[in-house]
């Protein structure tokens, strides 16, 4: 499937093929490094692979036509998976999709050049350029955004669609090259090959549509879970306010007695007894005041609610907290992340032995981020799946919401369990 095997045509053709492959992959990828470094690496890759392709096609055009795309796929698999933030199977699916697109481009260019331009190799090159421009426009204009939304939300579940996509590509290559190149076969066989390409394209669309529906369903569940967390926080905030109202009523009632006592001591001239009474009264008043944990009102309210709840359940709790009054962290992020982490810590302590229930809370600004570390005693039987803690009935309370909110805010999260202690480490951008 190679028209016009000359050094100049081979160089141009290989540069186009590899460049198209890389551009389409990058348009859907989430690079690990800066764009400057990424472009430099991909430029070296394009130059190196194109050089190998030119030497190969000039030496043995028949084997090049049969295996060039498979070899390009293997070369890209080795390089691109190391340059991407996506998982290995996400990268492999992206590569498999571009492998299919490239193969269809090669067949379409050669077939159109033979059918309408008398096999002119420059017509083949022109068709490839137009093909590349249209696809790049479609990818960037309509395809990249929904694809990235799916890839960023669903880190798991790509193994199956990757296997299906690769199997389809292998079938496509076999059909196109065995026993001879498909462009040399009868019109009926070429129609059959086009039908296979259409079927494989529809398979890709169905797979991506299914993933999109799964992503939307997960998003709805996360929204419902966040709403439930917000409602629970609101109920506890209302309960705290009611307790404060009751305390204020009690204080007003006590003040009347306090005034009578002061008047009684003053009327009798018992100043020493009055001073002693006032000192005792002030100590009791200070002890009943709510302790302000940090300057940030939202974080302070959340921590006060859960610290009170932990102590009511007999859990020892210590805290080293400093959250600035003004941050770029939204209130719903604080509620979802900090509320769920504290909720999980309390649940974890309930599974531990009664004489060793403890929670340590550390929250401090660090290098432009808010470092959150919450450690609690646990039963020592924490199960992890894909780096996240799970229970027998599924993932731990609020874990999905924590991960979702942290990733949305550009932060980082890590869970670990060791020596009967469970630790959640979170970084949020300030």
C-alpha positions as CSV (number, residue, x, y, z in Angstrom):
1,X,0.0,0.0,0.0
2,X,2.8,2.4,-0.9
3,X,2.6,4.7,-3.9
4,X,5.7,6.2,-5.5
5,X,8.7,4.8,-3.6
6,X,11.3,7.5,-3.9
7,X,13.4,9.0,-1.1
8,X,11.7,12.4,-1.2
9,X,8.2,10.9,-1.2
10,X,9.2,8.4,1.5
11,X,10.5,11.2,3.8
12,X,7.3,13.4,3.3
13,X,5.0,10.4,3.7
14,X,6.6,9.1,6.9
15,X,6.8,12.6,8.5
16,X,3.1,13.0,7.7
17,X,2.1,9.6,9.1
18,X,4.0,9.9,12.3
19,X,3.1,13.6,12.8
20,X,-0.6,12.8,12.4
21,X,-0.4,9.9,14.8
22,X,1.3,12.1,17.5
23,X,-0.9,15.1,17.0
24,X,-4.1,13.1,17.3
25,X,-2.8,11.3,20.4
26,X,-1.7,14.5,22.1
27,X,-5.0,16.2,21.3
28,X,-6.7,13.6,23.6
29,X,-3.9,13.1,26.1
30,X,-3.1,14.7,29.5
31,X,0.7,15.3,29.3
32,X,2.7,14.6,32.4
33,X,5.3,17.4,31.7
34,X,5.2,20.9,30.5
35,X,4.1,21.5,26.9
36,X,7.6,22.7,26.0
37,X,9.2,19.5,27.2
38,X,6.4,17.4,25.8
39,X,6.8,18.9,22.3
40,X,10.5,18.5,22.4
41,X,10.2,14.7,23.2
42,X,7.5,14.2,20.6
43,X,9.7,16.1,18.0
44,X,12.6,13.7,18.7
45,X,10.2,10.8,18.4
46,X,8.8,12.0,15.1
47,X,12.3,12.5,13.7
48,X,13.6,9.1,14.9
49,X,10.6,7.0,13.9
50,X,10.3,8.8,10.5
51,X,14.0,8.1,9.8
52,X,13.5,4.4,10.6
53,X,10.4,4.3,8.4
54,X,12.2,5.9,5.4
55,X,15.1,3.4,5.6
56,X,12.6,0.5,6.0
57,X,10.3,1.5,3.1
58,X,13.2,2.0,0.7
59,X,14.7,-1.4,1.7
60,X,11.5,-3.5,1.8
61,X,8.3,-1.7,0.8
62,X,6.2,-4.9,0.9
63,X,6.9,-5.6,4.6
64,X,6.7,-1.9,5.4
65,X,3.2,-1.8,4.0
66,X,2.1,-4.7,6.1
67,X,3.7,-3.9,9.5
68,X,4.5,-0.2,9.6
69,X,1.4,0.7,11.7
70,X,1.9,-2.1,14.2
71,X,5.6,-1.2,14.6
72,X,4.6,2.5,15.1
73,X,2.0,1.4,17.7
74,X,4.7,-0.5,19.6
75,X,7.2,2.3,19.5
76,X,4.5,4.8,20.7
77,X,3.4,2.5,23.4
78,X,6.9,2.4,24.9
79,X,7.3,6.2,24.7
80,X,3.9,7.8,25.2
81,X,2.8,5.9,28.3
82,X,5.8,7.4,30.1
83,X,4.8,10.9,29.0
84,X,1.2,10.9,30.0
85,X,-0.7,11.4,33.3
86,X,-3.3,8.9,32.1
87,X,-3.3,5.3,33.2
88,X,-1.6,2.7,31.0
89,X,-4.9,1.4,29.7
90,X,-6.2,4.9,29.0
91,X,-3.0,5.5,27.0
92,X,-3.2,2.2,25.2
93,X,-6.8,2.9,24.2
94,X,-5.9,6.3,22.9
95,X,-3.1,4.8,20.9
96,X,-5.4,2.1,19.6
97,X,-7.9,4.7,18.5
98,X,-5.2,6.7,16.6
99,X,-3.9,3.4,15.1
100,X,-7.3,2.8,13.7
101,X,-7.7,6.4,12.4
102,X,-4.2,6.2,10.8
103,X,-4.9,2.9,9.1
104,X,-8.2,4.3,7.6
105,X,-6.3,7.4,6.5
106,X,-3.6,5.3,4.7
107,X,-6.2,3.1,3.0
108,X,-8.4,6.1,2.0
109,X,-5.5,8.1,0.6
110,X,-4.2,5.2,-1.6
111,X,-7.7,4.1,-2.7
112,X,-8.8,7.6,-3.7
113,X,-5.4,8.3,-5.4
114,X,-5.8,5.1,-7.5
115,X,-9.5,5.5,-8.1
116,X,-9.7,9.1,-9.1
117,X,-6.1,10.3,-9.8
118,X,-4.5,7.4,-11.6
119,X,-2.3,6.4,-8.7
120,X,-0.6,9.8,-8.4
121,X,1.4,9.7,-5.1
122,X,1.1,13.5,-4.7
123,X,-2.7,13.2,-4.7
124,X,-2.3,10.6,-1.9
125,X,-0.2,13.1,0.1
126,X,-2.7,15.9,-0.5
127,X,-5.6,13.6,0.7
128,X,-3.6,12.8,3.9
129,X,-3.0,16.5,4.6
130,X,-6.7,17.3,4.2
131,X,-7.6,14.2,6.3
132,X,-5.2,15.4,9.1
133,X,-6.5,18.9,9.1
134,X,-10.1,17.8,9.3
135,X,-9.5,15.3,12.0
136,X,-7.4,17.7,14.1
137,X,-10.2,20.3,13.9
138,X,-12.9,17.7,14.8
139,X,-10.8,16.4,17.7
140,X,-10.1,19.8,19.2
141,X,-13.4,21.4,18.4
142,X,-15.8,18.6,19.5
143,X,-14.1,15.4,20.7
144,X,-11.4,16.4,23.2
145,X,-13.5,18.0,25.9
146,X,-16.0,15.1,26.3
147,X,-13.2,12.6,26.0
148,X,-11.1,14.3,28.7
149,X,-14.1,14.6,31.0
150,X,-14.6,10.8,30.7
151,X,-10.9,10.0,31.1
152,X,-10.4,12.3,34.1
153,X,-13.5,11.1,35.9
154,X,-13.1,7.4,35.2
155,X,-9.6,6.1,35.9
156,X,-10.8,2.5,36.1
157,X,-12.6,0.3,33.6
158,X,-10.4,0.9,30.6
159,X,-8.9,-2.5,30.4
160,X,-11.9,-4.1,28.7
161,X,-12.4,-1.4,26.0
162,X,-8.7,-1.3,25.4
163,X,-8.7,-5.1,24.7
164,X,-11.7,-4.8,22.4
165,X,-10.1,-1.9,20.5
166,X,-6.8,-3.7,20.1
167,X,-8.5,-6.9,18.9
168,X,-10.5,-4.9,16.3
169,X,-7.3,-3.3,15.1
170,X,-5.5,-6.6,14.8
171,X,-8.5,-8.0,12.8
172,X,-8.4,-4.9,10.6
173,X,-4.6,-5.3,9.8
174,X,-5.1,-9.0,9.0
175,X,-8.0,-8.2,6.7
176,X,-6.1,-5.4,5.0
177,X,-2.8,-7.3,4.4
178,X,-3.7,-11.0,3.9
179,X,-3.3,-12.5,1.5
180,X,-2.4,-9.3,-0.5
181,X,-2.9,-5.6,0.1
182,X,-6.6,-4.8,0.1
183,X,-6.2,-2.1,-2.5
184,X,-5.1,-4.8,-5.0
185,X,-8.3,-6.9,-4.4
186,X,-11.7,-6.9,-6.0
187,X,-14.2,-4.1,-5.5
188,X,-16.4,-6.5,-3.4
189,X,-13.5,-7.3,-1.0
190,X,-12.7,-3.6,-0.7
191,X,-16.4,-2.9,0.2
192,X,-16.2,-5.6,2.8
193,X,-13.1,-4.1,4.3
194,X,-14.8,-0.6,4.4
195,X,-17.7,-2.3,6.2
196,X,-15.3,-3.7,8.8
197,X,-13.9,-0.2,9.3
198,X,-17.4,1.3,9.8
199,X,-18.2,-1.5,12.2
200,X,-15.1,-0.8,14.2
201,X,-15.7,2.9,14.2
202,X,-19.2,2.3,15.5
203,X,-17.7,0.0,18.2
204,X,-15.5,2.9,19.4
205,X,-18.4,5.3,19.5
206,X,-20.6,2.8,21.4
207,X,-17.8,2.2,23.9
208,X,-17.2,5.9,24.5
209,X,-20.9,6.6,24.7
210,X,-21.2,3.9,27.4
211,X,-18.3,5.3,29.3
212,X,-19.9,8.8,29.0
213,X,-23.1,7.4,30.5
214,X,-21.2,5.7,33.3
215,X,-19.4,9.0,34.0
216,X,-22.6,10.9,34.2
217,X,-24.1,8.3,36.5
218,X,-21.1,8.5,38.8
219,X,-21.3,12.3,38.7
220,X,-25.0,12.1,39.8
221,X,-24.1,9.8,42.7
222,X,-21.3,12.1,43.8
223,X,-23.7,15.1,43.7
224,X,-26.2,13.1,45.8
225,X,-23.5,12.1,48.2
226,X,-22.3,15.7,48.5
227,X,-25.8,16.9,49.1
228,X,-26.3,14.3,51.8
229,X,-23.0,15.5,53.5
230,X,-24.2,19.1,53.2
231,X,-27.5,18.2,54.8
232,X,-25.8,16.3,57.6
233,X,-23.5,19.3,58.2
234,X,-26.5,21.6,58.2
235,X,-28.3,19.5,60.7
236,X,-25.3,19.4,63.0
237,X,-24.8,23.2,62.6
238,X,-28.5,23.7,63.6
239,X,-28.0,21.4,66.6
240,X,-25.0,23.4,67.7
241,X,-26.8,26.7,67.3
242,X,-29.7,25.3,69.4
243,X,-27.3,24.2,72.1
244,X,-25.8,27.7,72.0
245,X,-29.3,29.3,72.3
246,X,-30.0,27.0,75.3
247,X,-26.7,27.9,76.8
248,X,-27.5,31.7,76.3
249,X,-30.8,31.2,78.1
250,X,-29.1,29.4,80.9
251,X,-26.6,32.1,81.2
252,X,-29.3,34.8,81.3
253,X,-31.0,32.8,84.0
254,X,-27.8,32.5,86.0
255,X,-27.0,36.2,85.6
256,X,-30.1,37.1,87.6
257,X,-28.9,34.9,90.4
258,X,-25.4,36.3,89.9
259,X,-26.6,39.9,90.2
260,X,-28.5,39.0,93.4
261,X,-25.4,37.4,94.9
262,X,-23.3,40.5,94.0
263,X,-25.9,42.8,95.5
264,X,-26.1,40.7,98.6
265,X,-22.3,40.7,99.2
266,X,-22.1,44.4,98.4
267,X,-25.0,45.3,100.7
268,X,-23.4,43.5,103.6
269,X,-20.0,45.0,102.8
270,X,-18.4,41.5,102.5
271,X,-15.9,42.5,99.8
272,X,-13.4,39.6,100.3
273,X,-16.2,37.1,99.9
274,X,-17.4,39.0,96.8
275,X,-14.0,38.9,95.2
276,X,-13.7,35.2,95.9
277,X,-17.2,34.6,94.4
278,X,-16.4,36.6,91.3
279,X,-13.1,34.7,90.7
280,X,-14.9,31.4,90.9
281,X,-17.7,32.6,88.6
282,X,-15.2,33.8,86.0
283,X,-13.3,30.4,86.0
284,X,-16.5,28.5,85.4
285,X,-17.6,30.9,82.6
286,X,-14.3,30.5,80.8
287,X,-14.5,26.8,81.0
288,X,-17.9,26.8,79.2
289,X,-16.8,28.9,76.3
290,X,-16.5,27.3,72.8
291,X,-12.8,27.1,71.8
292,X,-12.0,28.7,68.5
293,X,-9.7,26.2,66.7
294,X,-8.7,28.3,63.7
295,X,-9.3,31.7,62.0
296,X,-11.3,30.2,59.0
297,X,-15.0,30.2,60.1
298,X,-16.0,27.2,57.9
299,X,-13.2,25.0,58.9
300,X,-13.6,26.0,62.6
301,X,-17.3,25.1,62.6
302,X,-16.7,21.8,60.9
303,X,-13.9,20.8,63.3
304,X,-15.9,21.9,66.4
305,X,-18.8,19.8,65.3
306,X,-16.8,16.7,64.9
307,X,-14.5,17.2,67.9
308,X,-17.6,17.5,70.1
309,X,-19.0,14.4,68.5
310,X,-15.8,12.4,69.0
311,X,-15.5,13.4,72.6
312,X,-19.1,12.5,73.2
313,X,-18.2,9.0,72.0
314,X,-15.2,8.7,74.3
315,X,-12.6,9.3,71.5
316,X,-9.4,11.1,72.5
317,X,-8.7,13.9,70.0
318,X,-5.8,16.2,69.5
319,X,-5.4,19.0,66.9
320,X,-2.7,21.2,65.5
321,X,-4.7,23.5,63.2
322,X,-3.9,26.8,61.4
323,X,-6.2,27.7,58.5
324,X,-6.1,31.3,57.2
325,X,-9.2,33.3,57.5
326,X,-9.3,34.0,53.7
327,X,-8.5,31.2,51.3
328,X,-9.4,30.3,47.7
329,X,-10.9,27.0,48.9
330,X,-14.6,27.0,48.5
331,X,-16.9,26.2,51.4
332,X,-18.4,23.1,49.7
333,X,-14.9,21.8,49.3
334,X,-14.2,22.2,53.0
335,X,-17.5,20.6,53.9
336,X,-17.0,17.6,51.6
337,X,-13.3,17.0,52.2
338,X,-12.8,18.0,55.9
339,X,-16.3,16.8,57.0
340,X,-15.9,13.4,55.3
341,X,-12.4,12.9,56.6
342,X,-13.4,13.6,60.2
343,X,-16.6,11.4,59.8
344,X,-14.4,8.5,58.5
345,X,-12.0,9.0,61.4
346,X,-14.8,8.7,63.9
347,X,-16.2,5.6,62.2
348,X,-12.7,4.1,62.1
349,X,-12.2,4.7,65.8
350,X,-15.5,2.9,66.6
351,X,-14.1,-0.3,65.0
352,X,-10.9,0.0,67.2
353,X,-10.5,-1.2,70.8
354,X,-12.2,1.1,73.4
355,X,-9.0,1.8,75.3
356,X,-7.1,3.1,72.3
357,X,-9.5,5.3,70.4
358,X,-7.7,8.4,69.2
359,X,-7.8,11.0,66.4
360,X,-4.9,13.3,65.6
361,X,-5.7,16.3,63.3
362,X,-2.9,18.3,61.6
363,X,-3.9,21.2,59.2
364,X,-1.3,23.8,58.2
365,X,-0.4,25.9,55.2
366,X,2.6,24.6,53.3
367,X,4.2,25.8,50.1
368,X,1.0,27.5,48.8
369,X,-1.1,24.5,49.7
370,X,-3.2,23.5,52.8
371,X,-1.8,20.2,54.2
372,X,-4.4,18.1,55.9
373,X,-3.4,15.0,57.8
374,X,-5.9,13.1,59.9
375,X,-4.8,9.9,61.7
376,X,-7.1,7.6,63.6
377,X,-6.9,4.3,65.3
378,X,-8.6,1.5,63.4
379,X,-9.3,-2.2,63.6
380,X,-6.2,-3.0,61.5
381,X,-8.3,-4.7,58.8
382,X,-8.6,-1.9,56.3
383,X,-9.0,-3.1,52.7
384,X,-7.7,-1.1,49.8
385,X,-8.8,-1.3,46.2
386,X,-7.2,0.9,43.5
387,X,-5.5,2.9,46.3
388,X,-8.8,3.7,48.1
389,X,-10.2,2.2,51.3
390,X,-13.2,0.0,50.9
391,X,-15.6,-1.8,53.2
392,X,-17.5,-5.0,52.7
393,X,-20.4,-3.0,51.4
394,X,-18.3,-0.8,49.1
395,X,-16.0,2.2,49.5
396,X,-15.8,4.0,52.8
397,X,-18.2,6.8,53.6
398,X,-17.5,9.9,51.5
399,X,-14.3,8.6,49.9
400,X,-15.6,9.2,46.4
401,X,-16.6,12.7,47.3
402,X,-13.2,13.4,48.9
403,X,-11.3,12.2,45.8
404,X,-13.6,14.1,43.4
405,X,-13.4,17.4,45.3
406,X,-9.6,17.2,45.8
407,X,-8.9,16.4,42.1
408,X,-11.4,19.1,40.9
409,X,-9.5,21.7,43.0
410,X,-6.1,20.5,41.6
411,X,-4.9,18.9,44.9
412,X,-3.7,15.5,45.9
413,X,-5.0,12.8,48.3
414,X,-3.5,9.6,49.7
415,X,-4.8,7.0,52.1
416,X,-2.7,4.5,54.1
417,X,-3.1,2.1,57.0
418,X,-0.2,0.8,59.2
419,X,0.2,-0.6,62.7
420,X,-3.5,-0.1,63.6
421,X,-3.6,3.5,62.4
422,X,-5.4,4.9,59.3
423,X,-4.1,8.1,57.8
424,X,-5.6,10.4,55.2
425,X,-3.2,13.0,53.7
426,X,-4.7,15.7,51.5
427,X,-3.2,18.8,49.8
428,X,-5.6,21.6,48.7
429,X,-4.5,24.6,46.8
430,X,-4.7,27.8,48.8
